[in-house]
Amino acid sequence: MDISIANTSIKRKRNEEEMQELEETTLIVVSVVTTLLGVMAWYHDKYFVKEPTRNWELERRNFLNRLYRGTEIDCMEQLRVSKGAFFKLCRILEEKGKLVKTRNVPTTEAVAMFLHILAHNLKYRVIHFNYFRSKETVSRQFNNVLRAVMKVSRDYLKFHDYNLDGLEANKWKWFENSIGALDGTHIPVTVAAEDRPRYRNRKGDISTNVLGVCGPDLRFIYVLPGWEGSAGDSRVLRDALRRQNCLRIPNGKYFLVDAGYTNGPGFLAPYRGTRYHLKEWVGNTPQNYKELFNLRHSSARNVIERSFGILKKRWSILRTPSFFDIKTQIRIINACFILHNFIIDEKQSDQYLEAQDLDLLSIVDEELTNQQTERGTTNGVDEVASVQVTEEWTTFRDTYAMKMFAEYQERRNISYA
């Protein structure tokens, strides 16, 4: 009996111990689970982005439709081309530039991203945000389009026929043997620290010196970017005449250049030490043959300044340094010139083609509007291979300027009689 009571007591005590262990285990499990739930809640609140589900493809499509299928003015302001010109550019880059669409990115979207970057100097992260594409995709598509544009450069940077009328024809009739004007312009670039001294121009800015040659219709004929900002315009011109892709000047033709260049066969420069720039002629009239020659020379050569102005107004990436490496920046400069000519060919009448210049010819010699001059002749060779001063060319300029002034005085005397 005593043994039975002892066994019962032992079992009861054991059960109590097991129940106590179970309660302790349960408390530990509850404590661990509570801690884990607290950690998960903290992690969720701190790191999880809680946004509603969005249809990125639909938003991208709506954005692109607003760009090049919406209003004409929106397409012009954002991409710098009309809707019709945009789709034509896409076809040209596909057929001639070998631009191909990828599985996810059509050529229209790639070209739109490319034009958007050039027009507003946007970084990849901005395009990534607007187009809902990764920065890697934006970079790859930008370079694909850039390569395609470079492949069609020969179709747009070349000599071409043009027809002038009105004021422009009146400016250029005095230089009938001229095929255009040339000058250099500085475009800001970003270079490595060790290269900055070479690219620092006379104003202290880091830039590349770009030689541009254009016709009387504002269309560029030849472009040579890449020279350091410290290089002089004459040095860049000499290189343009020697390199494989050289600037070619036909027999008996010449370009109008400013006083910074040498007056020689193929390059007609104004007289130095005489008023030249258009703003210097406000309220004044030419008093001798040099001044008259310089005035008419400046009025015609001003086309290159207007072309540069239109180019930089249209493509913002040319006005400030970009984040690309220097080789890509040089190719981008070339691409901007090519696109400029493409837009001119499309004959768009946007606000960038309405650049105004001083109309001084109508003030000085309005009575000469309908008069024609004799065509000048030179004894040049088939192509000009160097820049040099010759006695024949100096005599040609003096003779031509004196004849121009004699006819000007004769017409004025007749009008006063």
C-alpha positions in Angstrom: 0.0 0.0 0.0 2.8 2.4 0.9 4.6 1.4 -2.3 1.5 2.2 -4.4 1.1 5.6 -2.8 4.8 6.4 -3.4 4.6 5.5 -7.1 1.5 7.7 -7.5 3.3 10.6 -5.9 6.3 10.1 -8.2 4.1 10.0 -11.3 2.3 13.2 -10.2 5.5 15.0 -9.6 6.9 13.8 -13.0 3.7 15.1 -14.7 4.0 18.4 -13.0 7.7 18.7 -14.2 6.7 17.8 -17.8 3.9 20.4 -17.7 6.3 23.0 -16.4 8.8 22.2 -19.2 6.1 22.3 -21.8 5.0 25.8 -20.6 8.5 27.1 -20.6 9.0 25.7 -24.2 5.8 27.3 -25.3 6.8 30.6 -23.9 10.2 30.4 -25.7 8.5 29.6 -29.0 6.0 32.4 -28.6 8.8 34.8 -27.7 10.9 33.7 -30.8 7.9 34.0 -33.1 7.0 37.4 -31.8 10.5 38.6 -32.3 10.6 37.3 -35.8 7.4 38.9 -36.7 8.7 42.2 -35.3 11.9 41.9 -37.3 9.9 41.2 -40.5 7.6 44.1 -39.9 10.6 46.4 -39.3 12.3 45.1 -42.5 9.1 45.5 -44.5 8.5 49.1 -43.3 12.1 50.1 -43.9 13.1 48.4 -47.1 10.0 47.3 -49.1 8.7 49.8 -51.7 5.0 49.7 -51.3 3.6 51.0 -54.6 0.5 49.9 -56.6 1.1 47.7 -59.6 1.8 49.7 -62.8 1.7 48.8 -66.4 5.1 50.1 -67.5 4.6 49.1 -71.2 1.4 51.0 -71.4 2.9 54.1 -69.8 5.9 53.9 -72.1 3.6 53.6 -75.2 1.5 56.6 -74.0 4.7 58.7 -73.5 6.0 57.8 -77.0 2.7 58.5 -78.6 2.7 62.0 -77.1 6.2 62.6 -78.5 5.9 61.7 -82.1 2.2 61.0 -82.7 0.8 63.9 -80.7 0.9 67.5 -81.8 3.4 68.8 -84.2 4.7 71.5 -81.9 5.4 68.9 -79.1 7.4 66.8 -81.5 9.4 69.9 -82.7 10.1 71.1 -79.2 11.1 67.8 -77.7 12.8 66.0 -80.7 13.6 69.1 -82.9 12.0 67.5 -86.0 8.5 67.4 -87.3 6.5 64.2 -87.1 6.9 63.4 -90.8 10.7 64.1 -90.7 11.0 61.9 -87.6 9.5 58.8 -89.3 11.5 59.5 -92.5 14.7 59.7 -90.4 13.9 56.3 -88.9 13.4 54.8 -92.3 16.7 56.3 -93.6 18.6 54.9 -90.5 17.1 51.5 -91.0 17.7 51.3 -94.8 21.1 53.1 -95.1 22.4 53.2 -91.5 21.6 49.5 -90.9 19.8 50.3 -87.6 17.8 47.3 -86.5 15.1 47.0 -83.9 15.7 44.7 -81.0 13.2 42.3 -79.4 12.0 44.9 -76.9 13.0 48.3 -78.4 11.7 49.4 -81.8 13.7 51.8 -83.9 11.3 54.7 -83.4 11.9 54.5 -79.7 15.6 54.3 -80.1 15.8 57.3 -82.4 13.5 59.3 -80.1 15.8 58.6 -77.1 18.8 59.6 -79.2 17.2 62.9 -80.4 15.9 63.7 -76.9 19.5 63.4 -75.5 21.0 65.6 -78.2 18.2 68.2 -78.1 18.3 68.7 -74.3 21.7 67.3 -73.2 19.9 64.7 -71.0 21.7 62.1 -68.9 20.9 58.5 -69.1 19.2 58.5 -65.7 16.6 61.1 -67.1 15.9 58.9 -70.1 15.7 55.9 -67.9 13.0 57.7 -65.8 11.0 59.0 -68.8 11.1 55.9 -71.1 11.0 53.2 -68.3 14.1 51.6 -69.7 17.3 50.5 -67.9 20.3 52.7 -68.2 22.1 49.9 -69.9 19.4 49.7 -72.6 19.5 53.5 -73.0 23.3 53.5 -73.5 23.2 50.6 -75.9 20.4 52.1 -78.1 22.0 55.6 -78.1 25.3 54.2 -79.4 23.4 52.0 -82.0 21.7 55.1 -83.4 24.9 57.1 -83.3 26.7 54.5 -85.4 23.7 54.5 -87.9 23.8 58.3 -88.2 27.6 58.2 -88.9 27.0 55.7 -91.7 24.8 58.1 -93.6 27.1 61.1 -93.2 28.4 61.0 -96.8 24.8 61.5 -98.1 24.4 64.8 -96.2 27.9 66.3 -95.8 28.8 67.1 -99.4 28.6 69.7 -102.1 25.1 70.3 -103.3 23.1 72.5 -105.7 21.0 75.3 -104.3 18.8 78.1 -105.5 18.8 81.5 -103.9 16.2 84.3 -104.2 15.5 87.6 -102.6 17.9 89.1 -100.1 20.2 86.0 -100.0 20.6 86.1 -103.8 21.5 89.8 -103.6 24.2 89.1 -101.0 25.9 86.4 -103.0 25.7 87.8 -106.5 28.8 89.8 -105.7 30.7 86.6 -105.2 29.5 84.3 -107.9 32.6 82.1 -107.9 32.2 81.5 -104.2 30.8 78.2 -103.1 30.2 79.1 -99.5 31.9 80.3 -96.3 34.0 78.6 -93.6 35.0 79.4 -90.1 35.8 77.7 -86.8 33.7 77.4 -83.7 34.4 76.1 -80.2 32.2 73.5 -78.7 32.6 72.7 -74.9 33.8 69.1 -74.2 34.7 67.0 -71.2 38.2 65.6 -71.2 40.6 63.8 -68.8 42.5 66.0 -66.4 45.8 65.4 -68.2 44.4 66.6 -71.5 42.8 69.8 -70.3 45.8 72.1 -71.1 45.6 71.1 -74.7 41.9 71.7 -74.9 41.9 75.0 -73.1 41.1 77.8 -75.6 42.1 81.5 -75.5 39.1 82.2 -73.3 40.1 79.6 -70.7 37.3 77.2 -71.5 37.8 73.5 -72.3 36.6 73.0 -75.9 37.2 71.4 -79.3 37.9 73.6 -82.3 35.5 72.6 -85.1 35.9 73.7 -88.7 32.6 74.2 -90.4 32.0 74.9 -94.1 28.5 75.8 -95.3 26.8 76.9 -98.5 24.7 80.0 -98.9 21.6 78.0 -98.0 22.8 77.3 -94.4 23.6 73.7 -95.3 27.0 72.4 -94.2 29.3 71.0 -96.8 32.2 69.8 -94.7 32.9 69.4 -90.9 36.1 68.7 -89.1 35.7 68.3 -85.3 38.3 66.9 -82.9 41.0 69.5 -82.8 42.0 70.8 -79.4 40.7 74.2 -78.3 44.2 75.6 -78.2 44.7 75.0 -81.9 44.3 78.0 -84.2 41.8 78.1 -87.0 44.4 78.3 -89.7 46.1 75.1 -88.4 42.8 73.3 -88.5 42.2 74.4 -92.1 45.6 73.2 -93.2 44.9 69.8 -91.7 41.5 69.7 -93.5 43.3 70.2 -96.8 45.8 67.4 -96.1 43.8 64.6 -94.5 42.3 61.6 -96.4 38.8 63.0 -96.0 39.9 66.4 -97.2 38.1 69.6 -98.0 38.0 69.8 -101.8 37.8 73.1 -103.6 36.9 72.9 -107.3 38.9 74.8 -110.0 38.2 78.5 -110.0 36.1 78.5 -106.9 36.7 79.8 -103.4 35.3 80.1 -99.9 34.7 83.4 -98.0 36.8 83.4 -94.8 37.4 86.0 -92.1 40.5 88.0 -91.4 41.9 85.2 -89.2 42.7 83.2 -92.3 45.2 83.8 -95.1 44.0 85.4 -98.2 45.1 83.0 -100.9 43.8 80.8 -103.8 40.6 79.2 -102.7 40.1 81.5 -99.7 38.9 85.0 -100.1 39.5 87.1 -97.0 38.6 90.7 -96.2 41.0 93.6 -95.9 42.6 93.8 -92.5 42.5 97.1 -90.6 39.2 98.1 -92.2 35.7 97.9 -90.7 34.3 94.5 -91.3 31.7 93.2 -88.8 28.1 94.1 -89.6 27.5 95.9 -86.3 30.3 98.3 -87.2 28.3 99.5 -90.2 25.2 100.7 -88.5 24.7 104.3 -89.5 27.8 104.2 -91.8 28.3 103.9 -95.5 31.5 102.7 -97.3 33.9 105.4 -98.3 36.4 103.4 -100.4 36.8 100.1 -102.2 38.1 98.3 -99.2 35.2 99.2 -97.0 32.6 98.3 -99.7 34.3 95.0 -100.3 34.4 94.3 -96.6 30.8 95.2 -96.1 29.6 92.9 -98.9 32.0 90.2 -97.9 30.7 90.3 -94.3 27.1 90.3 -95.4 27.6 87.1 -97.4 30.0 85.3 -95.0 27.6 85.9 -92.2 25.9 82.7 -93.3 28.4 80.6 -91.5 27.7 82.4 -88.2 24.0 82.0 -88.7 24.5 78.3 -89.4 26.5 77.8 -86.3 23.9 79.7 -84.3 21.0 77.6 -85.6 23.0 74.4 -84.9 23.7 75.3 -81.3 20.2 76.5 -80.6 18.7 73.3 -81.9 21.1 70.8 -80.2 21.6 71.8 -76.5 24.3 69.1 -76.2 26.7 71.4 -78.2 26.3 74.3 -75.7 27.5 72.6 -72.6 30.0 69.8 -71.8 28.4 66.4 -71.9 29.3 63.3 -69.8 30.5 61.1 -72.7 34.1 60.2 -73.4 35.9 62.5 -75.9 35.7 60.1 -78.8 32.0 59.8 -78.4 31.6 63.6 -78.0 33.4 64.1 -81.4 31.0 61.6 -83.1 28.0 63.4 -81.5 29.2 66.7 -82.9 29.4 65.1 -86.4 25.9 63.7 -85.9 24.5 67.1 -85.0 25.8 68.6 -88.2 24.3 65.6 -90.2 20.9 66.1 -88.5 21.1 69.8 -89.2 21.5 69.1 -92.9 18.7 66.5 -92.8 16.3 69.1 -91.3 17.4 71.7 -93.9 16.6 69.2 -96.6 13.2 68.6 -95.2 12.7 72.4 -95.5 11.2 72.8 -92.0 10.1 76.2 -91.1 10.6 76.0 -87.3 11.7 78.9 -85.1 15.4 77.9 -85.4 15.5 78.8 -89.1 14.3 82.3 -88.4 17.6 83.6 -87.2 17.9 87.3 -88.0 20.9 89.2 -89.1 21.5 92.9 -89.9 20.2 93.8 -93.3 22.7 96.4 -94.2 22.8 95.8 -98.0 19.4 97.3 -98.4 20.6 100.4 -96.5 23.9 100.9 -98.3 23.2 99.9 -101.9 19.5 99.3 -102.5 19.9 100.8 -105.9 22.2 97.9 -107.0 19.6 95.2 -106.4 19.0 94.3 -110.0 22.6 94.8 -111.2 24.9 91.8 -112.0 28.6 91.7 -111.8 31.1 89.9 -114.0 32.1 86.5 -112.9 35.6 86.5 -111.3 38.2 84.2 -112.6 41.2 82.6 -110.9 44.2 80.7 -112.1 43.8 78.0 -109.6 44.6 74.3 -110.0 42.0 71.5 -109.9 42.1 71.4 -106.2 43.6 73.7 -103.6 46.1 71.7 -101.6 47.5 74.4 -99.3 46.9 77.8 -97.9 49.4 80.3 -99.2 49.6 84.0 -100.2 50.2 84.6 -103.9 50.6 87.9 -105.8 48.0 86.8 -108.3 45.4 86.3 -105.7 46.1 89.6 -104.0 45.9 91.4 -107.3 42.6 89.6 -108.1 41.1 90.8 -104.8 42.2 94.4 -105.3 41.0 94.5 -108.9 37.7 93.0 -108.0 37.2 95.3 -105.1 38.1 98.4 -107.1 35.7 97.4 -109.9 33.0 96.8 -107.4 33.5 100.2 -105.9 33.6 102.0 -109.3 30.2 100.5 -110.2 28.9 101.4 -106.8 29.9 105.0 -107.2 28.5 105.1 -110.8 25.1 103.8 -109.7 25.0 106.3 -106.8 25.9 109.2 -109.1 23.1 108.2 -111.4 20.6 108.0 -108.6 21.6 111.4 -107.3 21.4 113.1 -110.7 
